[in-house]
Amino acid sequence: MRAHAAAVVLLCALTFLLLARASPTAVPSAAEAGALLRWKSTLTPPPPSSTTNPRPLSSWSSASSVCASWAGVTCGADGRVAEVALPGAGLAGALAALDLAAFPALRELNLSGNSLAGAIPATLSVLASLVSLDLSNNVLTGGVPGDALAALPALRVLALRNNSLGGAVPASVGRMRTLERLDLQAAGLVSTLPPEMGGMASLTFLDLSSNNISGGLPPSFVGMRNMREIYLSRNKLSGTIPPEIFKNWPDLTLFYLHYNSFTGAIPPEIGEAKKLRKLSLLNNNLTGVIPAEIGGLGSLQMLHLGQNCLTGQIPHSLGNLTQLVILVLSFNNLTGNIPAEIGSLTALQDLDLNNNQLEGELPATLSLLKDLIYLSLSSNNFVGAVPEFASQKLVSAGLSGNNFSGGFPLSFCQLASLEILDISSNQLSGQLPSCIWDLQDLMFMDLSSNSLSGDVLPSTNSNLSLESLHLADNRFTGGFPSVIQFLTILSVLDLGGNNFSGTIPSWIGSRLLFLRFLRLRSNMFNGSIPLQLLQLSHLQLLDLASNNFDGQIPYGLASLTSMIQPQTEFNLPSRVHHQILHLEADYYYADRVDVNWKMQTYEFQGAIALMTGIDLSGNSIGGEIPTELTNLQGLRFLNLSRNNLSGTIPANIGDLKLLESLDLSWNELSGHIPSGISELISLSSLNLSNNMLSGEIPNGSQLQSLADPSIYSNNFGLCGFPLSICPSGSSIQISDRSKEFEGVYVYYSRIAGVVFGLWLWFGSLVFSSPWRNSFFYYVDSIYRKLV
C-alpha cells in the first residue's frame, strides 16, 4: 500500500511538472498582454482620413492570444513577447506609457513612422535582451538617453532619426561596445562629437547627418576599426580631415562629409581605403590639389569633390577608376585640360566639371563614354569644336559659357534621350539644323548668345516636348519661326536680340496656350500687336520692346488673367529626375530671362517665375493707354516709353499696387498726372519725362522718395516737387494741348514783340531821313534844356 501511495504521489508530481513546462507562459503572457492593452488605451486613434490602417491595434484584445493573433507582436519559442513591430501604424501618444519592465525577453522594438511624442523613457534600460530599437520618424523630444541606452548589453541597432530630440550626442554612447548601427540623422542634435565614441569598436554604420554638430573629427575615431559607412554631412563640422582614419578603417566603403566647413587638403592617405566606393566631400572649404592617390581606389563608384577651393589639374590617375559612375569636380579652381584618360571611365554616367578654369579642346575620348547620362562642362574656358557624344543615354548636356566655335554639333541630333541642351554663350556659327526638332523628348534648349544665323528651319515633327526655348542674341533672320506652332506645351520663348522680321502669327494664341514668358525685344517685327496674344491666359511677361510695331495697344487686356493676381510660387519647371547608383538625381536647368527692370537689364533665373510685366517700349504704337490696363494688378513693371501714345494717363493707375517700375517717357501724353499715382507704394522707378503733362505733381510718401527732377523733365506745364514750386494760390487747370502751351506762347510772343518793336524803331532811324532828323533835333532840344 505504501509503495502504491508513493507511486501515485510521484505520478502527480511528474504530471504537475510536465504541465508547468507545457504552459510556462500563462503568467508572463498575461502580464505582457496587460501592459500592451494599457498602453493601447492611452494612444489616440488615427483620424478617419489617415492613409494607414484606421484601426491598427484592433486585433489587440484580452479575448485573443497575444502570441497568436495580435498584429505586430511576435513571440519567441518560450512564449514571451520577443518583437513589437508597428512601423507606420498611425500611433499617436507617449512611449513612456508603455510598461517596458513587462518585457524581459523583448529583442526588437520598431515603432518608426508614427506620431509618438514626449521623451524616450529611461526605463529602456530594463530591456536586457533588446537587440534592435527603431523609433525613427516620430516627434520625440527630450534628448538621447545615453545612460539608459548604454545599459543595454545586447543592443546592436539604434535608430532615432527624424525626431526633434535636441541636446547633445551623449558621451555615454561610447560605452555601447556591442552597437553596430547608430542612426541619429536629423534628430536636432546640437553638440560636438564626443571623443568617447572612438571606443565603439563594433560600429560599422554611423549616421549623424543633418544636425547641428560642430567642431572637428576627434582623432579617437580611429578606434572604430570596423567602420564601413559614415554619414556626417549637413552639419557645421570644421578642421582638417584626419589622415589616420583611412589607415585604420580598412573596411570603409562610404565616406560622406558634404555640406560642412572642413578645411585643408584632402589627405593622400585616402588612397589606403581600398574598399571605398562612395566619397563625397561636396561643399566644404578644402584646398590644395586632388591627390593622385585617389586613382588607386579601384572600387570607387562615386567621387564628389564639388564646391570647394581645389586647384591644380585633374590627375591623370583618375583614368584608373574604371568602376566610377559619378565624377563631380564642379565649382572649384581647377586648371589645365581634361586628361584623355577620362575615356577609360566607361562606366561613367555623371560627369560634372562646370565652373572651373579648365581650358583647351575637349578630348576625343569623351565619345567613349557610352553610358553617360549627365554632362556639365559649363563656365570654363574650353575652345575648339564640340566633339561628338555617342551616348544614347545622354539626358542633359550643359556646355554653356565657354569659347566653343564652329557649327552646331550635328551629333546632338542623334541623342534621342536628350531632355536638356544648353550651349549658350559660346561662339557657334552657321545655321541651326532642322534635325534638332527630331528630338521628341527635348524639354529645354538654350542656344542664346552665339553667332548662329539664317532662318530657323521648319519641321514636320508635331510631337515635340519643348517647354523652354531660348534663341536670343544670335543673328537669326526670317519671319517668326513656324516650327514654334508645334511646341504646344511651351512655357518660355525668348527670341530677343536677333534680326527676325514680319508679323507675329495669329496662331500664337491658339497653339501656345501654356506660354508664360514671351520675349521678342530687339528684332524687326512689325505690324500691329495681334489680338490673339490676349488668348494667352497664362502669360505673365510680355516683352515686345525695340521693334517696329505700330497700331494701338489692343483692348481686352483683362483676359491676361495671370497678370491680374501676383505670382507667389516658384512653379517654373527647372529639373528632370533620374536615378544613378540607386541615388535620386535631379538635373537642373536655368530659365534665364533678361528683363529691362528699373532702367537696367537684369538676368532673372528662378525668380523669373515671380515676375509679371509688360514692355512695349521703342516701337511706334499710338492711340491712348487702355484704361483696362489698370486691371492687371499683378504687374511689377510697365514700360510703354518711346512710342506715340497720346491722351491721358489712366485715372486708375493707382490700382497697380505692386508696380515697382513705371516708364511712360517719350510719348505725347497730356493732362494731369493722376493723383492715384501716389498710391503706388511699391514704386521705386518712375519716368514720365518728355511728354506734354501739366499741372501739379501729386504728393505721396513714395513719390517724395523719387527726388530726381529728370523723371518729369520736358513737361513744360508741370510744377511741384521735385520741380519748381507751383505759384501760391494758383490753380493750373489746363486740359487741352492749346491751353497747355498758352503760357509758353504768351511768353515767347512778348519777346518777339519787343524784338520787333526795337527793330521797327531803329530801322526807321536808319532808313528814314525825316525821322532821323526829327529824332536828333528832339535829342538836342532836351540836351539844351538840361544844360
PEWOFEN-V376491 format. One record per residue. N is the residue number from 0. RES is the residue in one small letter. PSI is psi in radians with two decimals (none if undefined). D_LAST is the distance of its C-alpha to the last C-alpha in Angstrom with 1 decimal. Layout:
N/RES/PSI/D_LAST
N/RES/PSI/D_LAST
//
This chain:
0/m/-0.79/187.3
1/r/-0.68/185.1
2/a/-0.67/184.4
3/h/-0.74/183.5
4/a/-0.69/181.1
5/a/-0.65/179.5
6/a/-0.66/178.9
7/v/-0.77/177.3
8/v/-0.75/174.9
9/l/-0.70/174.0
10/l/-0.74/173.4
11/c/-0.69/171.1
12/a/-0.77/169.2
13/l/-0.70/168.7
14/t/-0.76/167.7
15/f/-0.70/165.1
16/l/-0.73/163.8
17/l/-0.72/163.5
18/l/-0.66/161.7
19/a/-0.70/159.3
20/r/-0.52/158.6
21/a/-0.52/158.3
22/s/1.13/155.6
23/p/-0.20/154.0
24/t/0.15/150.5
25/a/-0.80/151.3
26/v/-0.87/149.6
27/p/-0.74/146.8
28/s/-0.69/145.8
29/a/-0.67/145.6
30/a/-0.73/143.3
31/e/-0.71/141.0
32/a/-0.72/141.0
33/g/-0.70/140.2
34/a/-0.70/137.3
35/l/-0.69/135.9
36/l/-0.65/136.3
37/r/-0.66/134.6
38/w/-0.70/131.6
39/k/-0.67/131.5
40/s/-0.32/131.2
41/t/-0.18/127.9
42/l/2.59/126.2
43/t/2.19/123.8
44/p/2.62/125.0
45/p/2.65/122.6
46/p/2.76/120.5
47/p/-0.47/121.9
48/s/-0.04/119.2
49/s/2.47/120.3
50/t/-0.20/121.3
51/t/3.06/124.1
52/n/2.07/127.5
53/p/-0.38/126.7
54/r/1.26/129.8
55/p/-0.45/130.3
56/l/0.41/132.8
57/s/-0.42/134.7
58/s/-0.16/137.8
59/w/1.87/137.8
60/s/2.58/140.3
61/s/-0.24/143.1
62/a/-0.11/145.4
63/s/2.91/145.1
64/s/2.26/145.8
65/v/-0.58/142.9
66/c/-0.38/144.3
67/a/-0.61/145.3
68/s/0.06/142.6
69/w/2.17/139.4
70/a/2.35/136.5
71/g/0.03/135.0
72/v/2.24/137.8
73/t/2.38/140.4
74/c/2.72/143.3
75/g/-3.07/145.2
76/a/-0.43/148.9
77/d/0.05/149.5
78/g/0.02/148.0
79/r/2.71/145.0
80/v/2.10/141.4
81/a/-0.36/140.2
82/e/2.32/137.1
83/v/1.94/134.4
84/a/1.84/132.1
85/l/0.95/129.7
86/p/2.39/126.6
87/g/0.61/124.1
88/a/0.04/126.1
89/g/0.38/123.2
90/l/2.36/124.4
91/a/2.18/121.9
92/g/-2.69/122.8
93/a/2.38/123.5
94/l/-0.47/125.8
95/a/-0.36/126.5
96/a/-0.15/128.5
97/l/2.20/131.1
98/d/1.58/134.0
99/l/-0.41/134.3
100/a/-0.26/137.2
101/a/0.00/139.3
102/f/1.19/139.1
103/p/-0.33/140.8
104/a/0.10/141.7
105/l/2.18/138.2
106/r/-0.52/137.3
107/e/2.29/134.3
108/l/1.95/131.6
109/n/1.81/129.0
110/l/0.52/126.6
111/s/2.73/123.7
112/g/0.57/121.2
113/n/-2.75/121.4
114/s/0.69/119.2
115/l/2.37/121.0
116/a/3.10/118.7
117/g/-2.99/118.9
118/a/2.72/120.2
119/i/2.11/123.0
120/p/2.49/125.8
121/a/-0.26/127.2
122/t/-0.09/130.7
123/l/-0.45/130.5
124/s/-0.26/132.2
125/v/-0.18/135.5
126/l/1.31/135.7
127/a/-0.36/137.8
128/s/-0.02/138.8
129/l/2.23/135.4
130/v/-0.63/134.6
131/s/2.26/131.6
132/l/2.07/128.8
133/d/1.88/126.1
134/l/0.46/123.5
135/s/2.74/120.7
136/n/0.92/118.1
137/n/-2.80/118.2
138/v/0.72/115.8
139/l/2.59/117.5
140/t/-3.08/115.7
141/g/0.14/116.5
142/g/3.04/116.8
143/v/2.05/119.6
144/p/1.39/122.7
145/g/-0.78/123.5
146/d/-0.73/126.3
147/a/-0.72/128.1
148/l/-0.62/127.9
149/a/-0.28/129.0
150/a/-0.02/132.1
151/l/1.81/133.3
152/p/-0.37/135.8
153/a/-0.01/136.3
154/l/2.21/132.7
155/r/-0.43/131.7
156/v/2.20/128.9
157/l/2.04/126.0
158/a/1.98/123.2
159/l/0.37/120.5
160/r/2.75/117.7
161/n/0.96/114.9
162/n/-3.08/115.1
163/s/0.83/112.6
164/l/-0.81/114.7
165/g/-3.07/112.0
166/g/-2.88/112.8
167/a/2.88/113.9
168/v/1.94/116.5
169/p/2.43/119.2
170/a/-0.40/120.7
171/s/-0.28/124.1
172/v/-0.35/124.2
173/g/-0.28/125.1
174/r/-0.03/128.5
175/m/1.35/129.2
176/r/-0.44/131.5
177/t/-0.15/133.0
178/l/2.30/129.8
179/e/-0.47/129.3
180/r/2.09/126.3
181/l/2.03/123.3
182/d/1.83/120.7
183/l/0.53/117.8
184/q/2.40/115.1
185/a/0.89/112.1
186/a/0.15/113.6
187/g/0.42/110.4
188/l/2.43/111.5
189/v/1.84/109.1
190/s/-3.02/110.5
191/t/3.04/111.4
192/l/2.04/114.6
193/p/2.31/117.3
194/p/-0.43/119.1
195/e/-0.35/122.3
196/m/-0.36/122.2
197/g/-0.29/123.4
198/g/-0.01/126.9
199/m/1.32/127.2
200/a/-0.37/129.5
201/s/-0.12/130.8
202/l/2.23/127.3
203/t/-0.33/126.8
204/f/2.19/123.9
205/l/2.13/120.8
206/d/1.88/117.9
207/l/0.38/115.1
208/s/2.78/112.3
209/s/0.81/109.4
210/n/-2.77/109.3
211/n/0.91/107.0
212/i/2.29/109.0
213/s/-3.06/107.1
214/g/-2.89/108.1
215/g/-3.13/110.1
216/l/2.05/113.5
217/p/2.41/116.0
218/p/-0.43/118.1
219/s/-0.25/121.1
220/f/-0.28/120.9
221/v/-0.31/122.9
222/g/-0.23/125.9
223/m/1.20/125.7
224/r/-0.22/127.9
225/n/0.16/128.8
226/m/2.32/125.3
227/r/-0.76/124.9
228/e/2.20/121.8
229/i/2.19/118.8
230/y/1.87/115.7
231/l/0.33/113.0
232/s/2.81/110.0
233/r/0.92/107.0
234/n/-2.75/106.9
235/k/0.59/104.7
236/l/2.60/107.0
237/s/-2.98/105.6
238/g/-2.96/106.8
239/t/2.84/108.8
240/i/2.05/111.8
241/p/2.12/114.9
242/p/-0.42/116.7
243/e/-0.41/120.1
244/i/-0.81/120.1
245/f/-0.34/120.9
246/k/-0.47/123.7
247/n/0.01/125.4
248/w/1.29/125.0
249/p/-0.36/127.3
250/d/0.19/127.6
251/l/2.21/123.9
252/t/-0.40/123.0
253/l/2.31/119.7
254/f/1.77/116.8
255/y/1.97/113.7
256/l/0.32/110.8
257/h/2.74/107.9
258/y/1.02/104.7
259/n/-2.77/104.8
260/s/0.66/102.9
261/f/2.53/105.4
262/t/-3.12/104.0
263/g/-2.98/105.4
264/a/2.79/107.5
265/i/2.12/110.2
266/p/2.30/113.3
267/p/-0.40/115.3
268/e/-0.21/118.4
269/i/-0.40/117.8
270/g/-0.19/119.9
271/e/-0.18/123.0
272/a/1.28/122.8
273/k/-0.34/124.9
274/k/0.04/125.5
275/l/2.27/121.9
276/r/-0.62/121.0
277/k/2.13/117.7
278/l/2.08/114.9
279/s/1.98/111.5
280/l/0.42/108.8
281/l/2.48/105.9
282/n/1.05/102.6
283/n/-2.78/103.0
284/n/0.66/101.1
285/l/2.50/103.7
286/t/-3.10/102.7
287/g/-2.89/104.3
288/v/2.88/106.3
289/i/2.05/108.9
290/p/2.35/112.2
291/a/-0.37/114.4
292/e/-0.36/117.3
293/i/-0.49/116.5
294/g/-0.20/117.9
295/g/0.00/121.3
296/l/1.38/121.3
297/g/-0.33/123.5
298/s/-0.01/123.8
299/l/2.26/120.1
300/q/-0.46/119.0
301/m/2.22/115.5
302/l/1.89/113.0
303/h/1.79/109.7
304/l/0.31/107.2
305/g/2.79/104.0
306/q/0.91/100.8
307/n/-2.76/101.2
308/c/0.67/99.5
309/l/2.54/102.3
310/t/-3.10/101.5
311/g/-2.93/103.3
312/q/2.84/105.3
313/i/2.13/107.8
314/p/2.41/111.2
315/h/-0.43/113.4
316/s/-0.29/116.3
317/l/-0.33/115.1
318/g/-0.22/116.9
319/n/-0.18/120.2
320/l/1.23/119.5
321/t/-0.21/121.4
322/q/0.06/121.8
323/l/2.27/118.1
324/v/-0.62/116.8
325/i/2.16/113.4
326/l/1.93/111.0
327/v/1.99/107.6
328/l/0.35/105.3
329/s/2.79/101.9
330/f/0.94/98.7
331/n/-2.82/99.5
332/n/0.67/98.1
333/l/2.54/101.0
334/t/3.12/100.3
335/g/-2.94/102.2
336/n/2.84/104.2
337/i/2.15/106.7
338/p/2.50/110.1
339/a/-0.41/112.3
340/e/-0.19/115.1
341/i/-0.46/113.4
342/g/-0.25/115.5
343/s/-0.22/118.6
344/l/1.14/117.6
345/t/-0.23/119.3
346/a/-0.04/119.7
347/l/2.29/115.9
348/q/-0.42/114.4
349/d/2.00/111.1
350/l/1.97/108.9
351/d/1.88/105.5
352/l/0.30/103.4
353/n/2.74/99.9
354/n/1.01/96.8
355/n/-2.82/97.9
356/q/0.59/96.7
357/l/2.67/99.7
358/e/-3.08/99.1
359/g/-3.05/100.8
360/e/2.65/102.8
361/l/2.41/105.2
362/p/2.48/108.8
363/a/-0.35/110.9
364/t/-0.20/113.5
365/l/-0.44/111.6
366/s/-0.22/113.4
367/l/-0.17/116.6
368/l/1.43/115.5
369/k/-0.09/117.2
370/d/0.12/117.3
371/l/2.26/113.6
372/i/-0.70/112.1
373/y/2.24/108.7
374/l/2.16/106.5
375/s/1.94/103.1
376/l/0.32/101.4
377/s/2.75/97.8
378/s/0.97/94.9
379/n/-2.76/96.2
380/n/0.61/95.5
381/f/2.58/98.3
382/v/3.11/97.9
383/g/-2.98/99.8
384/a/2.67/101.6
385/v/2.16/103.0
386/p/2.95/106.8
387/e/2.40/109.3
388/f/2.21/110.5
389/a/-0.04/114.1
390/s/2.04/114.6
391/q/-0.02/115.4
392/k/-0.05/114.9
393/l/2.16/111.2
394/v/-0.67/109.3
395/s/2.25/105.9
396/a/2.01/104.2
397/g/1.96/100.9
398/l/0.30/99.3
399/s/2.80/95.6
400/g/0.67/93.0
401/n/-2.78/94.5
402/n/0.62/94.0
403/f/2.50/96.8
404/s/-3.08/96.3
405/g/-2.97/98.2
406/g/3.02/99.2
407/f/2.28/100.1
408/p/1.95/103.6
409/l/-0.38/106.1
410/s/-0.43/108.7
411/f/-0.48/106.9
412/c/-0.31/108.0
413/q/-0.08/111.6
414/l/1.50/111.1
415/a/-0.37/112.4
416/s/-0.04/112.1
417/l/2.24/108.4
418/e/-0.49/106.3
419/i/2.21/103.2
420/l/2.04/101.5
421/d/1.85/98.2
422/i/0.46/97.1
423/s/2.79/93.4
424/s/0.95/90.8
425/n/-2.73/92.7
426/q/0.60/92.2
427/l/2.54/94.8
428/s/3.11/94.1
429/g/-2.96/95.6
430/q/2.60/96.8
431/l/2.09/98.3
432/p/2.52/101.9
433/s/-0.34/103.2
434/c/-0.30/106.3
435/i/-0.45/104.2
436/w/-0.01/104.5
437/d/-0.16/108.3
438/l/1.67/108.1
439/q/-0.34/109.0
440/d/-0.05/108.8
441/l/2.14/105.3
442/m/-0.56/103.1
443/f/2.24/100.1
444/m/2.16/98.5
445/d/1.90/95.3
446/l/0.30/94.4
447/s/2.78/90.6
448/s/0.89/88.4
449/n/-2.76/90.4
450/s/0.58/89.9
451/l/2.53/92.4
452/s/-3.14/91.5
453/g/-3.11/92.7
454/d/2.61/93.8
455/v/1.96/95.7
456/l/2.57/99.1
457/p/3.04/100.8
458/s/2.61/104.1
459/t/-0.05/107.0
460/n/2.02/107.9
461/s/0.14/107.2
462/n/1.17/108.7
463/l/2.62/105.9
464/s/0.14/105.3
465/l/2.27/101.7
466/e/-0.44/99.7
467/s/2.20/96.7
468/l/2.08/95.4
469/h/1.92/92.5
470/l/0.31/91.5
471/a/2.73/87.8
472/d/0.90/85.8
473/n/-2.68/87.9
474/r/0.56/87.4
475/f/2.56/89.5
476/t/-3.06/88.8
477/g/-3.02/90.1
478/g/-3.10/90.1
479/f/2.14/90.9
480/p/2.17/94.3
481/s/-0.41/97.1
482/v/-0.39/99.4
483/i/-0.42/97.4
484/q/-0.30/98.9
485/f/-0.05/102.2
486/l/1.22/100.8
487/t/-0.21/101.5
488/i/0.34/101.3
489/l/2.34/98.1
490/s/-0.60/95.9
491/v/2.19/93.2
492/l/2.05/91.8
493/d/1.86/89.1
494/l/0.23/88.2
495/g/2.71/84.6
496/g/0.70/82.9
497/n/-2.79/84.9
498/n/0.55/84.4
499/f/2.60/86.3
500/s/-3.08/85.1
501/g/-2.92/86.0
502/t/2.85/86.3
503/i/2.18/88.0
504/p/2.59/91.5
505/s/-0.39/92.4
506/w/-0.12/95.6
507/i/-0.56/93.7
508/g/-0.41/93.9
509/s/-0.36/97.7
510/r/-0.52/98.9
511/l/1.07/96.9
512/l/-0.33/97.5
513/f/0.17/97.4
514/l/2.26/94.2
515/r/-0.52/91.9
516/f/2.05/89.4
517/l/1.99/88.0
518/r/1.91/85.5
519/l/0.23/84.5
520/r/2.73/80.9
521/s/0.90/79.5
522/n/-2.74/81.6
523/m/0.55/80.9
524/f/2.58/82.6
525/n/-3.01/81.1
526/g/-3.02/81.6
527/s/2.81/81.4
528/i/2.09/82.8
529/p/2.46/86.3
530/l/-0.45/87.3
531/q/-0.36/90.6
532/l/-0.48/88.8
533/l/-0.11/88.8
534/q/-0.17/92.6
535/l/1.44/92.4
536/s/-0.33/92.8
537/h/-0.10/93.3
538/l/2.23/90.0
539/q/-0.15/87.8
540/l/2.10/85.5
541/l/1.96/84.0
542/d/1.79/81.8
543/l/0.36/80.7
544/a/2.71/77.4
545/s/0.91/76.0
546/n/-2.72/77.9
547/n/0.58/77.1
548/f/2.51/78.1
549/d/-2.76/76.4
550/g/-2.68/77.1
551/q/2.85/76.8
552/i/2.15/78.2
553/p/2.54/81.6
554/y/2.68/82.3
555/g/0.30/85.4
556/l/-0.36/84.3
557/a/-0.28/86.2
558/s/-0.18/89.4
559/l/1.29/88.5
560/t/-0.43/90.3
561/s/-0.18/90.3
562/m/-0.07/86.5
563/i/-0.67/86.8
564/q/2.59/88.4
565/p/2.54/87.5
566/q/2.21/89.9
567/t/-0.02/91.6
568/e/2.48/94.5
569/f/1.26/94.9
570/n/0.41/97.3
571/l/2.18/96.6
572/p/2.37/99.7
573/s/0.30/99.4
574/r/2.79/102.9
575/v/2.65/106.4
576/h/2.34/109.5
577/h/3.02/112.5
578/q/2.32/115.2
579/i/2.28/115.9
580/l/0.65/118.6
581/h/0.32/119.2
582/l/2.53/115.6
583/e/2.20/113.0
584/a/2.11/110.4
585/d/2.15/107.0
586/y/2.03/105.0
587/y/2.59/101.4
588/y/2.67/98.8
589/a/2.03/95.0
590/d/1.50/93.2
591/r/2.13/89.9
592/v/2.17/87.1
593/d/2.30/83.4
594/v/2.24/81.0
595/n/1.80/77.2
596/w/2.04/76.6
597/k/0.81/73.3
598/m/0.29/71.5
599/q/2.83/74.1
600/t/2.18/77.6
601/y/2.56/80.5
602/e/2.01/84.1
603/f/2.40/86.3
604/q/-1.82/90.0
605/g/-0.61/92.2
606/a/-0.16/89.2
607/i/-0.43/88.5
608/a/-0.39/91.1
609/l/-0.09/88.6
610/m/2.34/85.6
611/t/2.20/84.5
612/g/2.91/81.5
613/i/2.28/80.0
614/d/1.89/77.8
615/l/0.29/76.7
616/s/2.78/73.5
617/g/0.65/72.3
618/n/-2.79/73.7
619/s/0.70/72.4
620/i/2.29/73.7
621/g/-2.86/71.8
622/g/-2.95/72.1
623/e/2.82/71.8
624/i/2.10/73.3
625/p/2.33/76.6
626/t/-0.49/76.5
627/e/-0.17/80.2
628/l/-0.51/79.1
629/t/-0.08/78.5
630/n/-0.27/82.2
631/l/1.26/82.9
632/q/0.03/82.5
633/g/-0.06/84.3
634/l/2.38/81.4
635/r/-0.34/80.0
636/f/2.61/77.5
637/l/2.08/75.9
638/n/1.92/73.8
639/l/0.33/72.5
640/s/2.83/69.4
641/r/0.87/68.2
642/n/-2.81/69.6
643/n/0.60/68.2
644/l/2.47/68.9
645/s/-3.01/66.9
646/g/-2.77/67.0
647/t/2.86/66.8
648/i/2.30/68.5
649/p/2.36/71.7
650/a/-0.49/71.2
651/n/0.42/74.5
652/i/-0.44/73.5
653/g/-0.18/74.1
654/d/-0.28/77.8
655/l/1.22/78.1
656/k/-0.46/78.6
657/l/-0.07/80.0
658/l/2.17/77.1
659/e/-0.40/75.8
660/s/2.19/73.7
661/l/2.12/71.7
662/d/1.93/69.6
663/l/0.31/68.1
664/s/2.83/65.2
665/w/0.91/64.1
666/n/-2.79/65.1
667/e/0.63/63.3
668/l/2.50/64.1
669/s/-3.12/61.8
670/g/-2.95/61.6
671/h/2.74/61.9
672/i/2.12/63.8
673/p/2.47/66.8
674/s/-0.42/67.0
675/g/-0.28/70.6
676/i/-0.39/69.5
677/s/-0.17/69.0
678/e/-0.01/72.8
679/l/1.44/73.6
680/i/-0.28/74.7
681/s/-0.06/76.0
682/l/2.17/72.9
683/s/-0.10/71.7
684/s/2.14/70.2
685/l/2.39/67.8
686/n/1.95/65.6
687/l/0.28/63.8
688/s/2.84/61.0
689/n/0.91/59.8
690/n/-2.76/60.5
691/m/0.60/58.6
692/l/2.69/59.3
693/s/3.05/57.0
694/g/-2.99/56.9
695/e/2.36/57.5
696/i/2.23/59.9
697/p/2.68/62.9
698/n/2.80/63.7
699/g/2.55/67.0
700/s/-0.69/68.4
701/q/-0.68/69.5
702/l/-0.57/66.2
703/q/-0.41/64.3
704/s/-0.21/66.2
705/l/1.45/64.9
706/a/0.11/61.4
707/d/2.01/60.6
708/p/-0.42/57.6
709/s/-0.34/58.7
710/i/-0.21/61.6
711/y/0.10/59.2
712/s/2.75/56.6
713/n/0.63/55.4
714/n/1.62/56.0
715/f/-0.22/52.4
716/g/0.12/53.4
717/l/2.58/55.1
718/c/2.99/53.8
719/g/2.97/55.5
720/f/2.33/57.3
721/p/0.26/57.1
722/l/-2.81/54.0
723/s/2.68/50.8
724/i/2.36/51.3
725/c/2.55/51.4
726/p/2.38/48.6
727/s/2.28/49.7
728/g/-0.07/51.4
729/s/2.69/51.1
730/s/1.84/54.1
731/i/1.74/54.0
732/q/1.26/56.7
733/i/2.01/56.3
734/s/-0.41/59.6
735/d/3.02/59.3
736/r/-0.62/57.7
737/s/-0.72/54.8
738/k/-0.56/53.8
739/e/-0.61/54.2
740/f/0.22/51.4
741/e/-0.78/49.2
742/g/-0.75/46.8
743/v/-0.67/46.6
744/y/-0.83/46.1
745/v/-0.73/43.2
746/y/-0.89/41.5
747/y/-0.49/41.7
748/s/-0.72/40.8
749/r/-0.74/37.5
750/i/-0.76/36.7
751/a/-0.65/37.8
752/g/-0.75/35.6
753/v/-0.79/32.5
754/v/-0.77/33.4
755/f/-0.71/34.2
756/g/-0.75/31.0
757/l/-0.74/28.9
758/w/-0.66/31.1
759/l/-0.75/30.9
760/w/-0.95/27.0
761/f/-0.49/26.6
762/g/-0.65/29.7
763/s/-0.67/28.3
764/l/-0.59/25.3
765/v/-0.75/27.8
766/f/-0.21/30.5
767/s/1.98/29.0
768/s/-0.74/27.0
769/p/-0.75/25.9
770/w/-0.69/24.6
771/r/-0.76/22.8
772/n/-0.71/21.2
773/s/-0.70/20.2
774/f/-0.80/18.7
775/f/-0.60/16.6
776/y/-0.70/15.5
777/y/-0.70/14.5
778/v/-0.70/12.5
779/d/-0.67/10.6
780/s/-0.66/10.0
781/i/-0.70/8.8
782/y/-0.77/6.3
783/r/-0.67/5.1
784/k/-0.69/5.5
785/l/-0.62/3.8
786/v/none/0.0
//
